[in-house]
Amino acid sequence: MTMASGFGGLDRRGFIQGAAAAAFLPSLAPLRSEAAIGPGPVPRVGIVGDTNPVGWFVRTAAVDIECRWVDERRQPLPDLAAELVQLDLDVIVAIGAEAARASRNVTKTVPIVFVAAGNPVRAGLVSDVRRPGANVTGVTVASGVEMAAARLDLLEELMPGVSRLAVLGNPGNPAYESAMHDACEAAAARDVEVLPVTATKRGDLEEAFARMAREKAAAVLSDVVFVTEAWRIASFASAARLPVVYDTKSFVDAGGLMALHADGGIVIQRIVAIVQRILRGEKPAGIPVERLTRLELTINRQAARTLGLWLPASLLARADAVIQG
């Protein structure tokens, strides 16, 4: 787990209200102050990324939001970013490094606020995290290698002696090569063999899990690109008796074993805070990139029982949420 003059200085302090975008930005509603709304144009915000359940267009008294998701439009990110730039937006929020690069490549004037994993300088998003320069700033979460290593640590705590790790990925996802490299680097440091397993469409998933079962892979990490198939993936994993550490909580809600992920609430709050600064007139070039390091662990106790796994007390104690099933 993809926004300045529109606020009229400090007149408009909110960003969105109600449940219209609750699936993506659930913490924005409390930031809106009805009494603070004054005359002036409603801010126009674009959001672009690979996948998200929010609709293409949301309009409220506080803000107009235009969303462009790859999984909805079946268009490449550069095309979607170019569409947004034509809409006279106040800010673009880019979900992921690829979306940020695509947005930056099509506009040097519209402010861009990104959320991405890893080092934004190395990724070519900004020149300096303290003073990003140009029209881009944002929030970073733990790098792919850090996340892959942390997930593998969880599996080793749950199943000491793990020697083979199946990594499910979609080669059609621009982040696939990087994610696979990160998983291999983390596994190599622990002398764990990596089994790459690919699925490019919904119909590939059942065979992908059948292959992992045949190969007797000890554990699986899943690509976030499959979030729309969470229930099917959790069901396949259960049927194959494969323990999986996912990268978004939605898989665990769907019956998956556990997920280690960035604290979505904090990420959203920090994105909102940066967007508000821009809408009040600050330039992205002077707003430092924020690095968030806290990770959340969600465990599904019923999934563990189904898989015949015993959950160590130390693991349960570290969990931010335990779903009883």
C-alpha positions in Angstrom: 0.0 0.0 0.0 -0.9 5.2 -5.0 -2.5 18.0 -4.3 -1.2 26.5 -4.2 -3.2 28.9 -4.2 -6.4 27.0 -4.4 -6.8 27.1 -0.6 -6.8 30.9 -0.7 -3.9 31.2 1.9 -5.2 29.8 5.1 -8.9 30.1 4.2 -9.4 26.4 3.3 -7.9 24.0 5.8 -9.6 20.9 4.8 -8.8 18.5 2.0 -11.8 16.2 1.6 -14.8 15.2 3.7 -17.2 12.3 4.0 -16.7 8.8 2.8 -16.1 9.6 -0.9 -12.4 8.7 -0.7 -12.5 6.7 2.5 -10.8 3.7 0.8 -7.7 5.8 0.0 -7.6 8.8 2.3 -9.8 8.0 5.3 -8.1 10.4 7.7 -8.6 13.5 5.6 -12.1 14.3 6.8 -11.1 15.5 10.3 -8.8 18.1 8.7 -11.7 19.9 7.1 -12.9 23.0 9.0 -16.3 24.1 7.8 -16.0 27.4 9.5 -12.7 28.2 7.8 -14.1 27.9 4.3 -14.1 31.3 2.5 -14.6 32.5 -1.0 -12.4 31.4 -3.8 -11.9 28.4 -6.1 -12.1 24.9 -4.7 -8.6 23.3 -4.9 -8.2 20.7 -7.7 -6.1 17.7 -6.8 -4.9 14.8 -9.0 -4.0 11.3 -7.7 -2.1 8.8 -9.9 -0.9 5.3 -9.3 -1.1 1.7 -10.2 -4.1 0.6 -8.3 -6.7 1.9 -5.8 -10.4 1.4 -5.3 -11.2 5.2 -5.3 -13.2 6.3 -8.3 -11.9 8.5 -11.1 -13.5 11.7 -9.9 -14.6 13.0 -6.5 -16.1 16.4 -5.9 -16.9 17.9 -2.5 -17.3 21.4 -1.1 -13.7 21.2 0.0 -11.8 19.8 -3.0 -12.2 18.3 -6.4 -10.1 15.1 -6.9 -9.3 13.5 -10.2 -7.9 10.0 -9.9 -6.1 8.0 -12.6 -5.4 4.3 -11.8 -3.5 2.0 -14.1 -5.8 -1.0 -13.2 -8.9 1.0 -14.2 -7.8 2.7 -17.3 -5.3 0.1 -18.6 -3.0 2.9 -19.7 0.7 3.4 -18.8 1.5 5.8 -16.0 3.1 8.4 -18.3 -0.2 8.7 -20.2 -2.3 9.0 -17.1 0.1 11.6 -15.6 -0.1 13.6 -18.9 -4.0 13.5 -18.7 -3.9 15.0 -15.2 -1.5 17.7 -16.2 -4.0 18.9 -18.8 -6.7 19.4 -16.1 -5.3 22.6 -14.5 -4.6 21.0 -11.1 -3.2 22.6 -8.0 -1.3 19.5 -6.9 -0.6 16.0 -8.0 -0.2 13.2 -5.5 1.8 10.3 -7.0 1.6 6.9 -5.4 4.9 5.1 -6.0 8.2 6.0 -7.5 7.1 5.2 -11.1 4.0 7.4 -10.8 6.2 10.2 -9.4 8.7 9.9 -12.2 6.0 9.9 -14.8 4.4 13.0 -13.3 7.7 14.8 -13.0 8.5 14.1 -16.6 5.3 15.7 -17.9 5.3 18.9 -15.7 7.9 21.2 -14.2 5.3 23.5 -12.7 2.5 21.6 -11.1 3.5 20.6 -7.5 4.0 16.9 -7.0 3.7 15.1 -3.7 4.8 11.5 -3.8 4.8 8.5 -1.5 7.4 5.9 -2.4 9.7 3.3 -0.8 13.5 3.6 -0.6 15.9 6.5 -1.3 14.2 9.2 -3.4 17.6 10.6 -4.5 18.8 7.3 -5.8 15.4 6.8 -7.5 15.9 10.1 -9.3 12.9 11.8 -7.7 14.7 14.7 -6.0 18.2 16.1 -5.9 18.4 16.4 -2.1 16.0 15.2 0.6 16.4 18.4 2.7 15.9 20.8 -0.2 14.3 18.7 -3.0 14.4 21.5 -5.6 12.1 21.7 -8.6 8.4 20.9 -8.1 8.6 17.6 -6.3 8.6 16.5 -2.6 6.9 13.8 -0.6 7.1 10.9 1.9 9.3 7.8 1.8 8.8 4.5 3.7 11.2 1.7 4.3 13.1 0.5 1.3 12.3 -2.6 -0.6 15.3 -4.5 0.8 14.5 -3.4 4.3 10.9 -4.6 3.9 11.8 -7.8 2.3 14.3 -8.6 5.0 11.8 -7.7 7.8 9.2 -10.0 6.2 11.7 -12.8 5.9 12.6 -12.3 9.5 9.0 -12.8 10.4 8.8 -16.1 8.5 12.0 -17.4 10.1 10.6 -16.6 13.5 7.4 -18.4 12.6 9.2 -21.3 10.8 12.8 -21.6 12.0 15.0 -23.1 9.3 13.2 -21.6 6.3 15.4 -22.4 3.3 13.2 -21.6 0.3 11.2 -18.5 -0.4 8.7 -18.2 -3.2 8.2 -14.6 -4.4 5.0 -14.0 -6.4 5.2 -11.1 -8.8 3.7 -9.6 -11.9 6.3 -8.8 -14.6 3.9 -6.3 -16.0 4.3 -4.2 -12.9 7.0 -1.5 -13.4 8.3 -2.3 -9.9 8.7 -6.0 -10.5 12.4 -6.1 -11.3 13.2 -3.9 -8.3 11.0 -6.0 -5.9 12.6 -9.2 -7.1 16.1 -7.8 -6.7 15.2 -6.7 -3.1 13.8 -10.1 -2.2 16.9 -11.9 -3.6 19.3 -9.5 -1.7 17.5 -10.0 1.6 17.3 -13.8 1.1 21.0 -14.1 0.1 22.0 -12.5 3.3 20.2 -15.3 5.1 21.3 -18.2 2.8 17.7 -18.6 1.6 16.9 -19.7 -1.9 14.5 -17.6 -3.9 11.9 -19.1 -6.2 10.5 -16.5 -8.6 6.8 -17.2 -9.5 5.0 -14.9 -11.9 1.4 -14.2 -12.7 0.4 -11.5 -15.2 -3.4 -11.9 -15.1 -6.1 -13.2 -12.8 -6.2 -16.6 -14.5 -2.5 -17.2 -13.7 -2.9 -17.1 -9.9 -4.3 -20.6 -9.4 -1.4 -22.2 -11.3 1.1 -20.0 -9.6 0.0 -21.3 -6.2 -0.1 -24.9 -7.5 3.5 -24.5 -8.6 4.6 -23.1 -5.2 3.0 -26.1 -3.6 4.7 -28.5 -5.9 8.0 -26.8 -5.3 7.5 -27.1 -1.6 8.4 -23.5 -1.1 8.5 -22.7 2.6 7.0 -19.3 2.4 5.6 -16.7 0.0 5.8 -12.9 -0.4 3.1 -11.4 -2.6 3.2 -8.4 -4.9 0.9 -5.5 -4.0 -0.2 -5.4 -7.6 -2.6 -8.3 -6.8 -4.5 -6.4 -4.1 -7.7 -6.6 -6.1 -7.4 -10.4 -5.9 -6.9 -10.5 -2.2 -9.7 -13.0 -1.4 -8.7 -15.4 -4.1 -5.0 -15.2 -3.2 -5.7 -15.8 0.5 -7.9 -18.8 -0.5 -5.2 -20.3 -2.8 -2.6 -19.9 -0.1 -4.7 -21.6 2.4 -5.6 -24.5 0.1 -1.9 -24.9 -0.8 -1.0 -24.6 2.9 1.5 -21.9 2.2 2.3 -19.3 4.8 2.4 -15.8 3.3 3.7 -12.5 4.6 1.9 -9.8 2.5 2.6 -6.2 2.0 -0.8 -4.8 2.6 -3.3 -5.4 5.4 -6.2 -6.0 2.9 -4.8 -9.5 2.3 -5.0 -10.4 6.0 -8.5 -9.0 6.2 -9.3 -11.4 3.4 -8.0 -14.4 5.3 -4.2 -14.2 4.7 -1.7 -15.1 7.4 0.0 -11.8 8.1 1.2 -8.5 6.6 4.0 -6.2 7.4 3.4 -2.7 5.9 3.9 1.0 6.4 1.6 2.7 8.8 -1.0 3.8 6.3 -2.6 6.3 8.7 0.6 8.1 9.4 1.6 8.1 5.7 -1.7 9.7 4.8 -1.4 12.3 7.6 2.0 13.3 6.4 0.9 13.5 2.7 -2.0 15.7 3.8 0.3 18.0 5.9 2.6 18.5 2.9 -0.3 19.1 0.5 -1.7 21.7 2.9 1.6 23.5 3.1 1.7 23.7 -0.7 -1.9 24.8 -1.0 -1.1 27.6 1.5 1.6 28.9 -0.8 4.9 27.0 0.0 7.0 25.6 -2.8 7.8 21.9 -3.0 11.4 22.8 -3.6 11.8 24.0 -0.1 9.8 21.3 1.7 12.0 18.4 3.0 11.2 14.9 2.0 9.9 13.0 5.1 11.2 9.5 5.9 8.8 7.3 7.8 10.3 4.1 9.4 7.5 2.7 11.5 6.0 -0.6 10.2 2.8 -2.3 11.2 2.3 -6.0 11.7 -1.2 -7.5 11.3 -1.7 -11.2 12.0 -4.7 -13.5 11.3 -4.9 -16.1 14.1 -7.5 -18.2 12.2 -5.3 -18.3 9.1 -2.5 -19.6 11.3 -4.7 -22.3 12.8 -5.8 -23.3 9.3 -2.2 -23.7 8.2 -1.4 -25.6 11.4 1.1 -23.0 12.6 1.8 -22.0 16.1 2.2 -18.3 16.6 5.0 -17.5 19.1 4.0 -15.2 21.9 6.8 -12.8 20.9 5.3 -12.5 17.5 1.8 -11.8 18.8 3.2 -9.2 21.3 4.7 -7.3 18.4 1.6 -7.3 16.3 -0.3 -4.0 15.9 -3.5 -5.9 15.2 -4.5 -9.6 15.6 -7.5 -10.8 13.7 -9.2 -13.7 15.5 -11.0 -15.0 12.4 
